Amino acid sequence: MRVLLLGADGFIGRRVAERLLVDPGMQVTVLGRRDSADIRFDLTAGSPGALARFLDAVAPQVVVNCAGATYGTSRLLIQANTLAVATVCEAIRRSREPARLVHIGSAAEYGPVQPGGPIPETAEPRPVGPYGVSKLAGTELVLASGLDALVLRIFDVVGPGSPTASLFGRLAEGLRRALEQDELQIRMPDLSGYRDFVDVRDVARAIQSAAVSAATGVINIGSGHAVRAREAAHLLVRASGFEGSLAEDGGRPVYVPAQAGPGGDGFRASEPRPVPESVAWRQADVRTARDRLGWRTQVPLEESLGDVWLETACRV
């Protein structure tokens, strides 16, 4: 199967590239802004016609779109998560043999929900903030495109490679600094919210399964369990051996989305500043992923966060 991968330099995209490249049944071509890409192309500036010509040259059977931005200005988020998606959809429509599209959405598209239960794909999206709004707009473009397309709504991604601006990337760096400098306290935002944490390697497996499936529409990708962010943070603290305390800043909601680091997916962010989400509860209904993709998580949260710490501790 010929696959065109967009966003291979991002947090999720790197893991997807690793997984697809070792699959003997897949012939992978990477398109992006960096020199490492097989085809250099800027999705925020390039035209659909130009991208369609690349599609005709590669003739992919599947386009996997992991490109996008999680941090940055509202304008950057709209360019990366909405306008770029419009370019991809239009280019596929114009190509000689339109490919199947697997697009990476976000649980932030759902916005606030009633606490206590899983969120089904049929829930009415009510995103808060420019990130969730821009991601939902991209999803709506894909669903309205008329293409053979699937959107995977990814919940709160963790694991090795977590961007330093993400919750656990920030905490891991703080733990490393505290241990090096004998500090006894690390300040963090409010960690009272519940999130559905899923390891990035499990997400990559889900995307691989989606590429070879016939599923369309929207499918949630998460663990199916809601965990208080504070409890998850203490798993990372325990892995590090830090014996000090975490001081939470009151009134500043937890921010977890870590789908791509600033600039890591081919889009620049002038100053990566996570924007707090006023969402107290997030838990995925994962029955559709199990039924239609044959997918379920394999990496426990404790192992995932342990790997975050191992990577941070070994960084030179």
C-alpha positions in Angstrom: 0.0 0.0 0.0 1.3 3.4 -1.0 1.0 6.0 1.9 1.6 9.7 1.8 2.3 10.9 5.4 1.9 14.6 6.4 3.3 15.9 9.6 6.0 13.2 10.2 8.0 15.5 12.4 5.3 16.1 15.1 4.8 14.2 18.3 2.3 11.7 16.9 3.7 11.9 13.3 7.1 10.7 14.3 5.7 7.5 15.9 3.4 6.9 12.9 6.4 7.2 10.5 8.4 4.8 12.6 5.6 2.3 12.6 4.7 2.6 8.9 8.3 2.5 7.7 8.9 -0.9 9.2 5.7 -2.3 7.8 6.7 -4.4 4.7 3.2 -3.9 3.3 3.5 -0.1 3.1 5.5 2.2 0.8 5.7 5.5 2.7 6.4 8.9 1.2 6.8 11.9 3.6 5.6 15.3 2.7 6.5 18.4 4.8 8.4 21.6 5.2 11.6 20.2 6.5 14.7 19.0 4.6 14.1 15.5 5.9 10.9 15.1 4.0 10.8 13.2 0.7 8.7 16.1 -0.8 9.0 19.6 0.5 5.7 21.4 0.6 4.1 24.0 2.9 0.5 23.1 3.5 -0.3 26.6 4.9 1.1 28.4 1.8 1.0 25.9 -1.1 -2.0 25.7 -3.4 -4.3 22.7 -3.8 -3.3 22.5 -7.4 0.4 22.2 -6.6 -0.3 19.6 -4.0 -2.5 17.7 -6.4 0.4 17.4 -8.8 2.5 15.8 -6.1 -0.3 13.4 -5.3 -0.5 12.4 -9.0 3.3 11.8 -9.0 3.2 9.6 -5.8 -0.2 8.1 -6.5 -0.9 7.2 -2.8 -3.7 4.9 -1.9 -3.9 6.6 1.6 -3.0 10.0 2.8 -2.4 10.2 6.6 -2.6 13.8 7.9 -0.8 14.2 11.2 0.1 17.8 10.4 -1.2 20.6 12.6 -0.4 22.9 15.5 -1.3 22.7 19.1 0.2 25.9 20.4 0.5 29.4 19.0 -1.6 32.4 18.0 -5.2 32.0 16.9 -4.1 32.9 13.3 -1.5 30.2 13.3 -3.9 27.6 14.7 -6.5 28.4 12.0 -3.8 28.2 9.2 -2.4 24.9 10.5 -5.6 23.1 11.6 -8.2 24.5 9.2 -6.9 26.1 6.1 -4.2 23.4 5.6 -6.9 20.8 5.9 -8.9 22.5 3.2 -5.9 22.4 0.9 -5.4 18.7 1.5 -9.0 17.8 0.9 -9.2 19.9 -2.3 -5.9 18.5 -3.6 -7.1 14.9 -3.1 -10.4 15.8 -4.9 -8.4 17.2 -7.9 -5.9 14.3 -8.1 -6.4 11.7 -10.8 -7.0 8.9 -8.4 -8.4 10.3 -5.1 -6.8 8.6 -2.1 -8.4 7.6 1.1 -7.8 10.2 3.8 -7.1 9.5 7.5 -7.1 12.8 9.4 -6.0 13.4 13.0 -8.6 15.3 15.0 -8.7 16.1 18.7 -10.9 15.4 21.7 -10.7 19.2 22.3 -13.3 19.4 19.6 -15.9 18.1 22.1 -15.4 20.9 24.7 -17.1 20.7 28.1 -19.2 17.6 28.8 -21.2 16.2 31.7 -18.7 14.6 34.1 -19.0 10.9 34.9 -19.3 9.1 31.6 -17.6 8.4 28.3 -18.0 10.8 25.3 -19.5 9.0 22.2 -18.7 10.1 18.7 -22.3 11.3 18.4 -21.8 14.0 21.1 -22.4 17.5 19.9 -19.0 19.3 19.7 -18.7 22.5 21.7 -15.1 23.4 21.7 -13.6 26.2 23.8 -10.6 28.2 22.7 -9.0 28.6 19.3 -7.3 25.2 19.3 -10.5 23.2 19.7 -12.4 25.5 17.3 -9.7 25.2 14.6 -9.5 21.4 15.0 -13.3 21.1 14.7 -13.4 23.2 11.6 -10.8 20.9 10.0 -12.8 17.9 11.0 -16.0 19.4 9.5 -14.1 20.1 6.2 -13.0 16.5 6.0 -16.4 15.1 6.7 -18.0 17.4 4.1 -15.4 16.7 1.5 -17.1 13.7 -0.1 -13.9 11.8 0.1 -13.3 8.3 1.5 -12.2 9.8 4.8 -11.9 8.9 8.5 -11.2 11.3 11.3 -9.6 9.9 14.5 -10.4 12.1 17.5 -7.4 11.6 19.6 -7.7 12.1 23.4 -4.9 13.2 25.7 -1.6 11.8 24.2 1.3 11.0 26.5 4.5 9.1 26.2 8.1 9.5 25.1 8.6 12.6 22.9 6.1 14.7 24.7 6.6 18.3 23.8 8.2 20.4 26.6 5.2 22.8 26.5 2.8 20.0 27.3 1.7 19.1 30.9 4.0 16.1 31.3 6.8 17.5 29.2 6.8 20.5 31.5 6.6 18.4 34.6 9.4 16.1 33.5 11.7 19.1 32.9 10.7 20.6 36.2 11.6 17.3 38.0 14.9 17.1 36.3 15.8 20.7 37.2 14.6 20.1 40.8 16.7 17.0 41.2 19.8 18.7 39.7 19.4 21.8 41.9 18.1 20.2 45.1 14.8 22.1 44.9 11.9 20.9 47.1 8.9 22.2 45.2 7.6 22.3 41.6 4.8 24.7 40.6 2.2 23.3 38.2 -1.3 24.5 37.0 -4.4 23.2 38.6 -4.4 19.4 38.2 -7.9 18.6 39.4 -9.3 17.9 35.9 -9.9 14.3 34.6 -8.4 13.3 31.3 -8.3 10.2 29.1 -4.6 9.5 28.7 -3.4 7.4 25.8 0.1 6.5 24.9 1.5 7.9 21.6 2.6 4.4 20.5 -0.9 3.1 20.9 -2.1 6.1 18.9 0.3 5.2 16.1 -1.1 1.7 16.0 -4.6 3.1 15.7 -3.6 5.2 12.8 -1.9 2.2 11.1 -5.1 0.2 11.6 -7.2 3.1 10.2 -5.1 3.3 7.1 -5.9 -0.2 6.1 -9.6 -0.2 7.2 -12.7 0.8 5.3 -14.1 2.9 8.3 -15.3 6.4 7.6 -16.7 9.2 9.8 -15.3 9.9 13.3 -13.7 7.4 15.7 -12.5 8.2 19.2 -9.0 7.1 20.1 -8.4 6.9 23.9 -7.9 4.5 26.8 -11.6 4.6 27.7 -10.7 5.6 31.3 -10.8 9.0 33.0 -7.8 9.7 35.3 -7.4 12.8 37.5 -4.4 14.8 36.1 -3.1 15.0 39.6 -2.9 11.2 40.0 -1.1 10.9 36.6 1.3 13.7 37.6 2.2 11.7 40.8 3.0 8.6 38.7 5.6 10.7 36.9 6.9 12.1 40.2 7.2 8.6 41.5 9.1 7.5 38.4 11.6 10.3 38.9 12.3 9.6 42.6 11.6 13.3 43.5 10.6 13.5 47.2 9.5 17.2 47.2 6.0 18.5 46.6 3.9 19.8 43.7 2.3 23.2 44.2 -0.8 23.7 42.1 -1.7 27.2 41.0 -5.4 27.7 41.9 -7.8 28.8 39.2 -5.6 27.8 36.3 -7.1 24.7 34.6 -5.0 21.9 33.5 -3.9 21.9 29.8 -3.0 18.5 28.4 -3.3 18.3 24.6 0.1 17.2 23.3 -0.6 16.1 19.7 2.3 18.1 18.2 5.1 20.2 19.5 5.4 23.8 18.4 7.0 23.7 15.0 7.5 19.9 15.3 4.9 19.2 12.7 6.1 21.7 10.1 4.3 24.7 11.4 6.1 27.5 13.3 4.9 28.9 16.6 6.4 32.2 17.7 6.0 31.5 21.4 4.5 28.2 22.5 2.1 29.1 25.3 -0.5 26.5 26.3 -3.9 28.0 26.8 -5.9 26.7 29.8 -9.0 24.6 28.9 -12.1 25.0 31.0 -12.9 21.3 30.7 -13.2 19.3 33.9 -13.9 15.9 32.4 -12.7 14.0 29.3 -13.2 10.2 28.8 -13.5 8.5 25.4 -16.1 6.0 24.4 -13.8 3.6 22.6 -16.3 1.0 21.5 -16.3 2.1 17.9 -12.5 1.9 17.7 -12.6 -1.7 19.0 -15.5 -2.7 16.7 -14.4 -1.0 13.5 -10.6 -0.9 13.8 -10.0 -3.9 16.1 -7.9 -1.6 18.2 -7.4 -1.2 21.9 -4.6 0.3 24.1 -1.6 -1.8 25.1 0.7 0.6 27.0 -0.4 1.3 30.7 -0.3 4.9 31.9 2.4 4.1 34.5 4.7 2.7 31.8 4.0 5.6 29.5 4.9 8.2 32.1 7.9 6.2 33.2 9.2 6.3 29.6 8.6 10.1 29.6 10.9 10.4 32.6 13.5 8.0 31.3 13.8 10.0 28.1 14.0 13.3 30.0 16.6 12.0 32.5 18.8 10.7 29.7 18.6 13.8 27.6 22.0 15.5 27.2 
